[in-house]
Amino acid sequence: MGKSKGKSQKGKIILGIFAILFIVIFVLYKSTNKMKYKDIKLPDSELGINEEMITKEKDKNITNILLLGVDDEENASDSMMVISMNKDKGNLKLTSIMRDSYIFFGDDKVNKINYAYHYGGPELSVKTVNENYDLDIRDYVKVDFDGLDNIIDGLGGIEMDITSEEVPLIKGLKKHGKQTLTGSQAVDYSRIRKVGTNDYGRTDRQRKVMQEILGKLSSMSVTQYPKLISSFSEYVETSISTTELLGMASKASGFKNSSMEELRIPIDGTHKDEYIDDIFYLKWEREENVKAIHNFIYGE
């Protein structure tokens, strides 16, 4: 298969939105204590981090966090993204990992990367991403899809450009074009796989939903925070402490003049579709994708 640099394109998200998001989460944590906190401060070896990555992390001053969108029905992560914060350069990068990417867990198991959560929760998710992409992730933020509709409804819905093919797959929607989706409709939209480019299209839809959510957050006034917090606090879990959250919010506030870059893994030309025991997998070339994600995050 041919080599490809992948899609590393500038997104439309203004990074100040992320500063607001971090601050909202911090305020939520401090004022309501409803957000779930889970300490996974394990030795690096137990999180799949090798010594070479520890050195690189210190040299580059970059923090990577795993963002998990979890489907409780399937008990697996429906979306996996790595948020990379460069404290020296003042920028954020977002890497989306295709959920069907083949990772071997066992002969009697579903060997998809999103099933790491099914077999070992956020700890195994972090370890699996670290081991397979040579990263140094120590923390995660998990959002339950069961609560995503509440979050979006708390924001007054989100506007999306819907195609005629997508309309029948979104409950209660009658027209295509620019539409304001309710929370449940936005969840339907983000899960569509049957039109367009299957999982590639779904990954793109999930990014668009995230952009709209963050865009709404950026336009909110502080007085609207309490209502929003009550709508989604019980659906968020993180391993990031209050002190760390405050530090991130402080750092992120200096990023507001930059745009966020995005990458999808595996990159184009390094994967193929394959069925094993009637289960669909995305087989991918490790060397090329590790190289791509390191070049994207660390500039190598």
C-alpha positions in Angstrom: 0.0 0.0 0.0 1.2 3.5 -0.8 2.3 6.0 1.8 0.2 8.9 2.8 0.6 11.8 5.1 -3.1 11.5 6.0 -5.6 14.3 6.6 -4.0 16.8 8.9 -6.2 19.8 8.2 -6.9 23.0 10.1 -10.2 22.7 11.9 -12.6 25.6 12.4 -12.6 25.2 16.2 -11.1 28.2 18.0 -9.0 27.0 20.8 -10.4 29.4 23.3 -13.5 27.2 23.2 -11.4 24.5 24.8 -10.3 26.9 27.5 -14.0 27.5 28.3 -14.7 23.7 28.3 -11.8 23.1 30.8 -13.1 25.9 33.0 -16.7 24.6 32.9 -15.5 21.2 33.9 -13.4 22.6 36.7 -16.2 24.7 38.0 -18.5 21.7 37.8 -16.1 19.6 39.7 -15.5 22.2 42.5 -19.1 23.4 42.9 -21.2 20.3 42.5 -18.8 17.4 43.1 -21.1 15.4 40.8 -18.6 14.7 38.1 -17.1 11.2 38.6 -13.3 11.1 39.4 -11.3 8.0 38.9 -7.6 7.9 39.9 -5.5 5.9 37.4 -2.2 7.3 38.5 -0.5 4.0 37.8 3.2 3.4 37.0 4.1 4.2 33.4 4.8 0.6 32.6 1.3 -0.4 33.6 -0.1 2.3 31.3 1.9 1.0 28.4 4.3 4.0 28.3 7.9 3.2 27.4 11.0 5.1 28.6 11.7 6.7 25.2 8.2 8.4 25.3 8.9 9.7 28.8 12.0 11.5 27.5 10.2 12.8 24.5 7.3 14.1 26.6 9.7 16.1 28.8 11.5 17.5 25.8 8.4 18.6 23.9 6.3 19.7 26.9 3.2 18.1 25.4 0.3 16.6 27.4 -1.9 13.9 25.7 -5.4 13.1 27.0 -7.7 10.3 25.8 -11.3 11.4 25.1 -13.8 8.5 25.2 -17.4 8.6 24.0 -18.9 5.5 25.6 -22.0 3.5 24.5 -23.3 1.8 27.7 -25.6 -0.4 25.6 -22.5 -2.0 23.9 -20.2 -1.2 26.8 -17.6 -0.1 24.4 -16.1 3.3 23.3 -18.1 4.6 20.3 -15.4 7.2 19.7 -11.8 7.6 20.7 -9.8 10.8 20.3 -6.5 12.0 21.6 -6.3 15.7 22.6 -2.7 16.9 22.6 -1.8 20.2 24.4 1.5 21.8 23.5 2.3 24.1 26.4 5.3 25.7 24.6 3.7 26.5 21.3 0.3 27.1 22.7 -1.7 24.9 20.4 -4.1 21.9 20.6 -4.4 18.9 18.2 -7.1 16.3 17.9 -6.4 12.8 16.7 -9.4 10.6 15.9 -8.9 6.8 16.1 -11.2 4.6 14.0 -13.2 2.4 16.3 -12.9 -0.7 14.0 -9.1 -0.6 14.0 -7.8 -4.2 14.6 -6.1 -4.8 17.9 -5.7 -8.4 19.1 -7.2 -9.1 22.6 -7.7 -12.9 22.2 -9.1 -15.6 19.9 -12.5 -15.5 21.7 -12.8 -11.7 21.8 -13.9 -8.8 19.5 -10.5 -7.5 18.5 -11.4 -3.9 17.9 -9.7 -1.0 19.6 -12.9 0.4 21.0 -13.5 -2.9 22.8 -10.5 -2.1 25.1 -13.1 -0.3 27.2 -15.3 -3.3 27.2 -12.5 -5.6 28.5 -10.8 -3.3 30.9 -12.4 0.1 31.2 -10.6 3.4 30.7 -7.3 2.0 32.1 -7.1 -0.6 29.3 -8.2 2.0 26.8 -5.3 4.2 27.8 -2.8 1.3 27.8 -4.0 0.0 24.4 -3.6 3.4 22.7 -0.2 3.9 24.3 1.1 0.5 23.4 -0.1 0.6 19.8 0.8 4.1 18.9 3.8 4.6 21.2 2.2 7.5 23.1 2.4 8.8 26.7 -1.3 9.2 27.8 -1.9 9.1 31.5 -5.3 10.7 31.8 -8.7 10.4 30.2 -12.1 12.1 30.0 -15.1 9.8 29.4 -18.5 11.1 28.3 -21.5 8.6 28.3 -23.5 8.7 25.1 -26.6 8.2 27.3 -26.0 11.7 28.5 -25.0 13.4 25.3 -28.6 14.2 24.4 -29.0 15.9 27.8 -25.8 18.0 27.2 -27.0 19.1 23.7 -30.6 19.8 25.0 -29.0 21.9 27.7 -27.3 23.9 25.0 -30.6 24.5 23.1 -29.8 21.9 20.4 -27.2 22.2 17.6 -27.5 23.2 14.0 -26.3 20.6 11.4 -26.4 20.4 7.6 -28.3 17.2 7.0 -28.3 15.3 3.6 -31.4 13.7 2.2 -29.9 10.3 2.8 -29.4 11.0 6.5 -32.9 12.2 7.2 -34.6 8.7 7.5 -31.9 7.7 10.0 -32.7 10.6 12.4 -35.8 10.0 14.4 -38.4 12.8 14.0 -36.6 14.7 11.3 -38.5 15.5 8.1 -36.3 17.8 6.0 -32.7 17.9 4.8 -30.5 21.1 4.8 -29.7 23.2 7.8 -31.6 21.8 10.8 -31.6 22.4 14.5 -31.3 18.9 16.1 -32.5 18.0 19.5 -30.1 16.0 21.8 -31.5 12.6 20.7 -31.5 13.6 17.1 -27.8 14.7 17.3 -26.9 11.3 18.8 -28.7 9.6 15.9 -26.8 11.8 13.5 -23.4 11.0 15.1 -24.0 7.3 14.9 -25.0 7.1 11.2 -22.9 4.5 9.3 -25.2 3.4 6.5 -24.7 6.3 4.2 -21.6 8.0 2.7 -18.3 6.5 3.7 -19.4 4.2 6.6 -17.2 4.6 9.7 -15.2 7.4 8.1 -18.3 9.4 7.6 -19.4 8.7 11.2 -16.1 9.8 12.6 -16.5 13.0 10.6 -20.1 13.5 11.9 -18.8 13.0 15.5 -16.2 15.7 14.9 -18.9 18.1 13.6 -21.1 17.4 16.6 -18.2 18.2 18.9 -17.4 21.4 17.0 -21.1 22.5 17.4 -21.1 21.7 21.1 -17.9 23.6 21.7 -19.2 26.5 19.6 -22.3 26.7 21.8 -20.1 26.6 24.9 -18.0 29.5 23.7 -21.1 31.7 23.2 -22.5 31.0 26.7 -22.4 33.5 29.5 -21.2 32.5 33.0 -24.7 32.8 34.3 -25.8 29.9 32.1 -23.2 27.5 33.4 -25.1 26.2 36.5 -28.0 24.9 34.3 -25.6 23.3 31.8 -23.6 21.7 34.6 -26.7 20.1 36.1 -27.6 18.7 32.6 -24.4 16.7 32.1 -22.3 16.4 35.3 -23.4 12.8 36.0 -22.4 11.7 32.5 -18.7 12.8 32.7 -15.9 10.9 34.3 -12.2 11.8 34.4 -8.9 10.9 35.9 -7.8 14.5 35.9 -7.6 16.1 39.4 -9.1 19.5 40.3 -5.5 21.0 40.5 -4.7 19.6 37.0 -7.9 20.8 35.5 -7.3 24.3 36.8 -3.8 24.2 35.4 -5.1 23.1 32.0 -7.7 25.8 31.9 -5.0 28.4 32.7 -2.8 27.1 29.9 -5.6 26.7 27.4 -6.7 30.3 27.9 -3.6 31.4 26.0 -4.5 29.3 22.9 -7.5 31.4 21.8 -5.8 32.9 18.7 -4.9 29.6 17.1 -6.9 26.9 15.2 -7.0 23.3 16.0 -5.4 20.7 13.7 -7.0 17.3 13.2 -5.8 13.9 12.1 -7.6 10.6 11.5 -5.8 7.3 12.2 -5.3 5.1 10.3 -4.2 7.5 7.6 -5.2 7.0 3.9 -3.4 4.2 2.1 -2.4 2.3 5.2 -5.4 0.2 5.9 -7.8 -2.4 4.4 -11.2 -3.8 5.2 -11.3 -7.4 6.4 -13.9 -9.8 7.9 -12.8 -12.3 10.5 -15.5 -14.7 11.8 -18.1 -12.4 10.2 -16.9 -9.4 12.1 -15.7 -6.3 10.2 -12.2 -5.0 11.0 -10.0 -2.3 9.8 -6.5 -3.8 9.4 -3.8 -1.2 9.5 -0.1 -0.8 9.1 1.4 0.0 12.4 4.8 1.6 11.4 3.3 4.1 9.0 0.6 5.2 11.4 2.9 5.5 14.4 5.1 7.6 12.2 2.1 9.7 11.1 0.7 10.3 14.6 4.2 11.2 16.0 4.8 13.6 13.2 1.4 15.2 13.8 1.7 15.5 17.6 5.4 16.0 18.1 6.4 17.5 14.8 8.9 14.8 13.9 
